[in-house]
């Protein structure tokens, strides 16, 4: 009986460790794997919270920048920014 408990605990800890390592590798490759080769992705460069539900964002899409306003029910493009802005 004692041997059974030791084997069960060993295999259970091994499976938990395997699952943790698999999830870690999955998260690492999903986040950086897609973004490394592709330079045309969205990135939030700056954000300013105006109130509890209203925020202004500066987004970078590829080589272009945009000023976006967002609240709980609406998203609005305010301006396309150039290098001077």
N, C-alpha and C positions, 0 to 999 in steps of 0.2 A: 504494500500500500504506500509506503514511504517513497519507494522508487517511482511509482506512478505519479505522485504529486511533483516530484523533482523534474521528471520528464515533461509533464504538462506545463509547469512554470517555465521551463527552458524554451519549449517550442512556442509558447504564448509570447514570451518576451522577444524571441527571434522574429516572429510575425509582426509584432508591434513595431520593432525596429525597422524591419523591411518596409512597412507601410509608411513610416515617418520619412525614411530616406527617399522612397518613391515620390511622395508628395513634395518634398523639398526640391528634388530634381525637376519634377513637373512644373512647379511654380517658377523656378529659375529659368528654365528654357522657354516657357510660355511668355514671360515678360521680356527678356532680353533677346531671345531668338528671333522674334518677328521684327523687332525694332532695329536690330543691328544692320541688316542688309538694306532696309528700306528707309530712305531719308525723307519720304513724303508722309509723315505722320503728324498728328496734332499734338501740341505741347502747350500747356498753360505756362506762360512766362511770368505773369503777374496777376494778382487778384486783389480787389478792394471790396470789402463788405460794407455796403452803405446802410443796411438795416438787417433785421433778422431774416428777411426773405429776399432781399435785393443785393446783387453782387455785380460788379463790373470786372470783366476779364480781358487780358491781352493774350490772344491765342496766336501761336505760330503754326502755320500749315505749310510745310515745305520751306520755301524761302519768303513767304508772305506773312504779314502780321495783320490781325484784325482786332478791333475793339468791340466786345460783345457785352450786352447787358442782359442779365437773367434774373427772373424772380420765380416764385413758385408755380406760376401758370404760363409764363411767356419768356421767349428768348428773342432778342432783337440785335441785329447787326447795326452798330452805331457808325463805324467808319473802318475803312481799309487804311492801315498805317503805312507810311513810307519810311525810308531810312532816316529822315530828319525828325520824325516823331519818336 
